[in-house]
Amino acid sequence: MFSAERSSFEVSEWLVVFGSVRLLVVIVYRPTYSAEHPVTTSVFFHEFSVYLESSVMCNELLLICGDFNIHMDVPSDADTIRLKDLLNSMRLVQHVKRPTHIHGHI
């Protein structure tokens, strides 16, 4: 297990081994901008892209999950577009298609 905190997000990595299958599970939490956490999404996108550059090169299968506090179901939102572009550039796929939040967001 590995965990770390950047200025814009927290991350925990878990290596799951089942027989010959090796899966790297990455759990991310990005707090929303607030007086207690005055870090912009621009900082997050920079830090997260640097983090992803090393993570996508791993030898294991990769699963990234968590709470990014970006509404992926709002296609016109600038942060949604930016996150989708970042994931696409890293050849990553958003698999969640239904709301996972009490307020109905993905």
C-alpha positions as CSV (number, residue, x, y, z in Angstrom):
1,M,0.0,0.0,0.0
2,F,1.1,3.5,-0.8
3,S,-0.6,6.7,0.1
4,A,0.2,10.4,-0.5
5,E,-1.2,13.8,-0.3
6,R,-0.7,16.4,-3.0
7,S,-1.9,20.0,-2.5
8,S,-5.0,19.3,-4.6
9,F,-5.8,15.6,-3.9
10,E,-5.1,12.5,-1.8
11,V,-4.2,9.2,-3.3
12,S,-4.0,5.6,-2.0
13,E,-2.6,2.7,-4.1
14,W,-3.3,-0.9,-3.4
15,L,-1.8,-3.9,-5.2
16,V,-4.3,-6.8,-5.4
17,V,-2.9,-10.1,-6.5
18,F,-5.2,-13.1,-7.3
19,G,-3.3,-15.9,-8.9
20,S,-1.4,-14.5,-11.9
21,V,-3.7,-11.4,-12.0
22,R,-2.1,-8.2,-10.6
23,L,-4.4,-5.2,-10.3
24,L,-3.3,-1.8,-9.1
25,V,-6.2,0.0,-7.4
26,V,-5.8,3.7,-7.1
27,I,-8.2,5.6,-4.8
28,V,-8.4,9.4,-5.3
29,Y,-10.1,12.1,-3.3
30,R,-10.1,15.7,-4.5
31,P,-11.8,18.1,-2.1
32,T,-13.9,20.9,-3.6
33,Y,-12.6,24.4,-3.5
34,S,-13.4,26.1,-0.2
35,A,-12.0,28.4,2.4
36,E,-10.4,25.4,4.1
37,H,-9.1,24.0,0.8
38,P,-8.4,27.0,-1.5
39,V,-6.8,24.9,-4.3
40,T,-8.1,25.4,-7.8
41,T,-9.0,22.7,-10.3
42,S,-6.0,24.0,-12.5
43,V,-3.7,22.9,-9.8
44,F,-5.5,19.5,-9.6
45,F,-5.2,18.9,-13.3
46,H,-1.5,19.7,-13.3
47,E,-0.8,17.5,-10.2
48,F,-3.1,14.7,-11.4
49,S,-1.6,14.6,-14.9
50,V,1.9,14.3,-13.5
51,Y,0.7,11.5,-11.2
52,L,-1.0,9.7,-14.1
53,E,2.1,9.8,-16.2
54,S,3.8,7.4,-13.8
55,S,0.7,5.3,-13.0
56,V,-0.3,4.4,-16.5
57,M,3.1,2.9,-17.2
58,C,2.7,0.3,-14.5
59,N,2.8,-3.4,-15.4
60,E,-0.4,-4.2,-13.6
61,L,-4.0,-3.8,-14.7
62,L,-5.1,-0.3,-13.5
63,L,-8.3,0.7,-11.8
64,I,-8.7,4.3,-10.7
65,C,-11.7,5.2,-8.5
66,G,-12.7,7.7,-5.9
67,D,-14.3,11.2,-5.6
68,F,-13.0,13.8,-8.0
69,N,-15.8,16.3,-7.2
70,I,-16.2,16.8,-10.9
71,H,-19.7,16.1,-12.4
72,M,-18.9,13.8,-15.3
73,D,-22.6,13.8,-16.3
74,V,-22.5,17.6,-17.2
75,P,-20.9,17.5,-20.6
76,S,-20.7,21.3,-21.0
77,D,-18.8,21.8,-17.7
78,A,-15.2,23.0,-18.4
79,D,-13.8,20.8,-15.7
80,T,-15.7,17.8,-17.0
81,I,-14.3,18.4,-20.5
82,R,-10.8,18.8,-19.1
83,L,-10.9,15.6,-17.1
84,K,-12.4,13.6,-20.0
85,D,-9.6,15.0,-22.3
86,L,-6.9,14.1,-19.7
87,L,-8.3,10.5,-19.3
88,N,-8.5,10.1,-23.1
89,S,-5.0,11.3,-23.6
90,M,-3.8,8.6,-21.1
91,R,-6.0,6.0,-22.9
92,L,-8.1,5.6,-19.8
93,V,-11.9,4.9,-19.9
94,Q,-14.7,6.2,-17.7
95,H,-16.8,3.1,-16.9
96,V,-19.4,4.6,-14.6
97,K,-22.5,5.5,-16.5
98,R,-25.2,5.9,-13.8
99,P,-25.4,8.3,-10.9
100,T,-23.3,7.4,-7.9
101,H,-24.1,10.4,-5.7
102,I,-27.1,11.2,-3.5
103,H,-27.7,14.3,-5.7
104,G,-27.7,12.2,-8.9
105,H,-24.3,13.0,-10.3
106,I,-21.7,10.8,-11.8
